[in-house]
């Protein structure tokens, strides 16, 4: 879903982003000059109520995982006045401008099965997850001292 755009205006990349709950009518992209390969490509600036430019996000270069390998920019808009960061992706280029697309974060499924080789096993362990399963290979309850009906009397 496209939620904004940036275009060249007098040598600067200026634009806007608008959603149902947010309207950022004056945004700018400032190129980041850095030799660090992990540095963002652009900083996202917003004009605040005092008419000052303040940084509200950053964008890094990414590549599509499909066969095209298309390059795009990804990052987020964040500010103490927002309830949560707004993840975005920009498609286009410096000279022709960018289309801004909202990008839904893919939440980790905490209920998905975890195999021993899965990286989630190391980070969740028994402390952060739900502990070991009480289901046997056939799906029957194992390791619990009583019947299900015994736990919840009528």
C-alpha positions as CSV (number, residue, x, y, z in Angstrom):
1,X,0.0,0.0,0.0
2,X,1.5,3.3,-1.1
3,X,1.3,6.0,1.7
4,X,3.6,8.7,0.3
5,X,6.2,9.9,-2.1
6,X,9.5,11.8,-2.3
7,X,10.6,13.9,-5.3
8,X,13.5,16.2,-6.2
9,X,12.7,19.8,-5.4
10,X,15.5,22.3,-5.9
11,X,18.2,19.7,-5.4
12,X,16.5,18.2,-2.3
13,X,14.4,15.0,-1.8
14,X,11.2,16.3,-0.2
15,X,7.9,14.5,0.3
16,X,5.1,13.4,2.5
17,X,3.6,10.3,4.3
18,X,0.0,10.0,5.3
19,X,-2.0,7.2,6.9
20,X,-5.4,7.1,8.5
21,X,-3.9,8.3,11.8
22,X,-0.8,10.2,10.7
23,X,-0.1,13.1,8.3
24,X,3.5,14.1,7.8
25,X,3.2,16.7,5.1
26,X,6.8,18.0,5.1
27,X,9.6,15.3,5.1
28,X,13.1,15.3,3.7
29,X,15.7,12.7,2.9
30,X,19.3,13.6,3.8
31,X,22.0,11.5,2.2
32,X,24.3,9.9,4.8
33,X,28.0,10.2,4.0
34,X,29.8,7.4,5.8
35,X,32.5,4.8,5.1
36,X,30.7,2.4,7.5
37,X,29.0,-0.3,5.4
38,X,26.3,-0.6,8.1
39,X,25.4,3.1,8.0
40,X,22.0,4.1,6.6
41,X,21.7,5.5,3.0
42,X,19.4,8.3,4.1
43,X,18.2,10.0,7.3
44,X,14.5,10.9,7.3
45,X,13.8,14.4,8.5
46,X,10.5,16.1,9.5
47,X,9.7,19.7,9.9
48,X,8.5,20.1,13.5
49,X,6.0,22.7,15.0
50,X,9.0,25.1,15.6
51,X,9.8,25.0,11.9
52,X,13.0,23.0,12.5
53,X,14.1,19.9,10.7
54,X,14.4,16.9,13.1
55,X,15.5,13.3,12.4
56,X,12.6,10.9,12.6
57,X,14.0,7.8,10.9
58,X,16.6,6.3,8.6
59,X,16.7,4.1,5.5
60,X,19.0,1.3,4.5
61,X,19.5,-0.4,1.1
62,X,17.9,-3.8,0.8
63,X,17.3,-6.2,-2.1
64,X,14.2,-8.2,-3.1
65,X,14.5,-11.9,-2.2
66,X,12.7,-12.9,-5.4
67,X,14.5,-13.5,-8.7
68,X,14.6,-9.8,-9.7
69,X,16.9,-8.8,-6.8
70,X,15.4,-5.3,-7.1
71,X,17.1,-2.7,-4.8
72,X,14.9,-0.6,-2.5
73,X,15.2,1.3,0.7
74,X,13.8,0.1,4.0
75,X,13.5,1.7,7.5
76,X,11.0,3.3,9.8
77,X,9.6,6.5,11.0
78,X,9.7,6.8,14.8
79,X,9.2,9.7,17.2
80,X,8.2,10.0,20.9
81,X,4.8,11.4,19.7
82,X,4.0,8.1,17.8
83,X,2.5,5.1,19.5
84,X,4.8,2.8,17.6
85,X,7.4,3.0,14.7
86,X,6.0,3.0,11.2
87,X,7.9,0.5,9.0
88,X,8.3,1.7,5.4
89,X,9.9,0.8,2.1
90,X,10.8,3.2,-0.7
91,X,10.9,2.2,-4.3
92,X,12.4,4.3,-7.0
93,X,15.6,6.4,-7.2
94,X,17.1,9.8,-6.3
95,X,16.5,11.4,-9.7
96,X,12.9,10.1,-10.5
97,X,11.7,10.1,-6.9
98,X,10.4,7.4,-4.5
99,X,7.1,5.8,-3.8
100,X,6.6,5.1,-0.1
101,X,5.0,1.8,0.8
102,X,3.9,0.7,4.3
103,X,5.5,-2.5,5.3
104,X,3.9,-4.8,7.9
105,X,6.4,-6.4,10.3
106,X,6.2,-10.2,10.2
107,X,5.7,-11.1,13.9
108,X,7.4,-14.2,15.1
109,X,4.9,-17.0,15.7
110,X,5.5,-18.0,19.3
111,X,3.1,-21.0,18.9
112,X,4.9,-22.5,15.9
113,X,6.7,-25.8,16.6
114,X,10.4,-25.4,17.5
115,X,12.9,-28.0,16.4
116,X,16.2,-28.5,18.2
117,X,18.2,-26.9,15.3
118,X,15.9,-23.8,15.3
119,X,17.5,-20.5,16.4
120,X,14.4,-19.7,18.5
121,X,15.3,-22.6,20.8
122,X,18.5,-20.8,21.8
123,X,16.8,-17.5,22.5
124,X,13.6,-18.8,24.1
125,X,14.7,-21.8,26.0
126,X,12.4,-23.0,28.8
127,X,12.7,-19.6,30.6
128,X,11.1,-17.5,27.9
129,X,8.7,-20.0,26.3
130,X,6.0,-22.3,27.5
131,X,8.3,-25.2,28.7
132,X,8.3,-28.7,27.4
133,X,5.3,-30.3,25.7
134,X,2.9,-32.4,27.6
135,X,1.8,-34.2,24.4
136,X,3.3,-37.6,23.4
137,X,4.1,-38.7,19.9
138,X,0.5,-39.9,19.5
139,X,-1.0,-36.6,20.9
140,X,-1.9,-38.2,24.2
141,X,-1.3,-36.3,27.5
142,X,1.9,-37.5,29.2
143,X,3.7,-36.5,32.3
144,X,0.7,-34.9,34.1
145,X,-0.4,-36.6,37.3
146,X,-4.1,-36.7,36.7
147,X,-6.9,-36.5,34.2
148,X,-8.0,-33.3,32.6
149,X,-11.4,-33.5,34.2
150,X,-9.8,-33.8,37.7
151,X,-8.2,-30.4,37.4
152,X,-11.5,-28.5,36.9
153,X,-14.3,-29.7,39.1
154,X,-17.9,-29.0,38.1
